[in-house]
Amino acid sequence: MRQAAPGYTLRPVQYRDLDAVISINRQCLPENYSRWFFEHLAATNPRTFLVVEHGGQVVGYVMCRMEHGFSYFKRGRIVKKLHIVSIAVLPEHRRKGLGHALMVEAMKEGRAEGAQEAFLEVRVSNTPAINLYKKLNYKIVSRISRYYADGEDAYLMAIPLDEEHAPYLAS
Ligand SMILES: CC(C)(COP(=O)(O)OP(=O)(O)OC[C@H]1O[C@@H](n2cnc3c(N)ncnc32)[C@H](O)[C@@H]1OP(=O)(O)O)[C@@H](O)C(=O)NCCC(=O)NCCS
């Protein structure tokens, strides 16, 4: 457990948080998942499913999945990758550094679990999120045509979890 910003605590998800997480997901994003999916990721990837709490209420989360696949940076190499599946912060709690803190902590935990890279998909129109990922030194590695159900394209953004690209993970 640690402070994400004054008055905000960052900690691993617990089963009792899932209703709040699902509610935040529905309020903030058009990409919604079944309750089973949230439960499954909390059970299988507990270290990289994190919440931010304020005054006893969950106000943000990040949910990830560890995967194996081709490296985005080292041609032909199979690596362990942290997939940032979903992240959201309630509107009234944004621009306080919570999204940044959730990302950094998930990436630290992912690296501790052996991930060499992290990646995510983001709507090409989602400037706040793209700026957050760019601030963390993620790079756009491809554009996925019509990735979302409404036909919008996604950027696939990724970063090697090493000292050179993510020096902030050392602190
Ligand atoms: C994306 C999101 C999680 C960011 O959360 P947040 O707590 O507001 O982010 P932070 O306060 O940590 O911001 C970190 C950086 O992100 C960028 N950023 C965040 N909000 C932004 C905005 N509205 N406009 C432009 N840049 C923005 C900035 O670079 C910011 O750094 P700065 O405050 O020093 O300028 C939040 O906007 C959100 O929940 N959006 C809806 C859900 C969503 O789109 N999730 C991502 C799906 S891929």
The ligand as a Gaussian input file, in Angstrom:
#p B3LYP/6-31G(d) Opt

LIG

0 1
 C       -6.502000       8.347000     -19.012000
 C       -6.784000       8.552000     -17.525000
 C       -6.712000       7.193000     -16.834000
 C       -5.709000       9.476000     -16.935000
 O       -5.904000       9.535000     -15.536000
 P       -5.428000      10.796000     -14.648000
 O       -5.398000      10.348000     -13.240000
 O       -6.230000      11.987000     -14.970000
 O       -3.942000      10.999000     -15.215000
 P       -2.750000      11.809000     -14.512000
 O       -3.276000      12.886000     -13.629000
 O       -1.813000      10.828000     -13.900000
 O       -2.081000      12.486000     -15.779000
 C       -0.791000      12.098000     -16.244000
 C       -0.545000      12.742000     -17.603000
 O       -1.487000      12.288000     -18.563000
 C       -1.783000      13.351000     -19.501000
 N       -3.186000      13.726000     -19.391000
 C       -4.075000      13.287000     -18.465000
 N       -5.292000      13.861000     -18.692000
 C       -5.150000      14.648000     -19.774000
 C       -6.051000      15.491000     -20.477000
 N       -7.339000      15.633000     -20.108000
 N       -5.591000      16.172000     -21.568000
 C       -4.299000      16.053000     -21.947000
 N       -3.392000      15.268000     -21.315000
 C       -3.813000      14.574000     -20.230000
 C       -0.879000      14.493000     -19.107000
 O        0.344000      14.326000     -19.801000
 C       -0.711000      14.240000     -17.618000
 O        0.442000      14.847000     -17.096000
 P        0.326000      16.368000     -16.500000
 O       -0.839000      16.393000     -15.560000
 O        1.654000      16.553000     -15.841000
 O        0.129000      17.238000     -17.709000
 C       -8.166000       9.219000     -17.296000
 O       -8.252000      10.366000     -18.120000
 C       -9.353000       8.326000     -17.588000
 O       -9.803000       7.568000     -16.734000
 N       -9.913000       8.411000     -18.812000
 C      -11.071000       7.597000     -19.178000
 C      -10.705000       6.144000     -19.323000
 C       -9.644000       5.950000     -20.389000
 O       -9.637000       6.582000     -21.426000
 N       -8.731000       4.993000     -20.132000
 C       -7.658000       4.681000     -21.051000
 C       -8.109000       3.662000     -22.008000
 S       -6.763000       3.137000     -23.093000

